[in-house]
Amino acid sequence: MKKAAFLSIVFVIIATAQSVAQCAMCRSTLENNYSNGKPGIAAGMNTGILYLLSMPYLAVLVLWYFWYKTSRNARKELSHGPVAR
């Protein structure tokens, strides 16, 4: 289970690092700014897009972690509970 979680996290990091997709309107604006000698705006926009893309994945991973932790603790309590006589 730990291996699958680790591989999932690595996949999300690689996928978000390689994706630089933009909408057509943003892309045309950024190309115009870049051709006018302002490349910093394009780099900032790509960083913002990647940040917004990674937040839902991060939220799901945090929720999964808390769910896993509580279910594991509940399982331990059930297995170590009082013995029926």
N, C-alpha and C positions, 0 to 999 in steps of 0.2 A: 504494500500500500504506500509506503514511503517513497518507493522508487517511482511509482506512477505520479504521485504529487510533485516530486522533484522534476520529472520530465515535463509535466504540464506547465510548471512555472518557467522552465527553460524555454519551452516552445512559445509561451506568451511573450517573453522578453525578446526572443529572436524575431517573432512575427511583428511586434510593434516597432522594433528597431529598423526593420527593412521596409516598412510601409510608409510611403510618403505621398499618398493619394490626396488630391485636392479637388474641390468642385471647379467647374469651368470658369465661373466668375472670379473666384479667388486666384485661379491660375493665370488668367489673362491680366489681372491687376498686378500680380507679382512679376510676371514677365515684363510688363511695362516698366515697373520700378527697377527691375534688374537691368534692363537695357538702358535706363537713364542713369546708371551708376550707383544704385542703392541695393547692393546684394544682402545687406543685413536684415532687411524687412522680410525677404523670402525665407531666410534661415529661421527667423523668429516665428514666422507663420507655420512652418513645418514642425517646429518644436511644439507649438501650441496644439496643433492637430494631433500629434502623437500623444501629448499629455491627455487631451480629452478622450482619445481612443483607449488609453490604458486604464482610466478610472473605473469603468464598469467591470473590467477583468479583476482589478484589485478589490473592488467591493465584493464580488462573488467569492474570491479566494478568502477574504476575511470572514465572510459568513460561513463558508464551508469549514474553515478552521474551528470556529466556535461551535458549530454543529458537531463536528467530529470529536472535539474535546468533551462536550457534554454527554454525547452518546457513549463515549469510552468510559467516562466516570460512572454513568448509570449502569453500564454493563458490569463494572467492577463491584458496585454496590450490590447488584443482584447476585453475583456469584459468591460474595463473601457475607451474605446476609445470614440471619439466624437459621439454624437447621431445624426442620420440622420433626417433631417426635411423635 
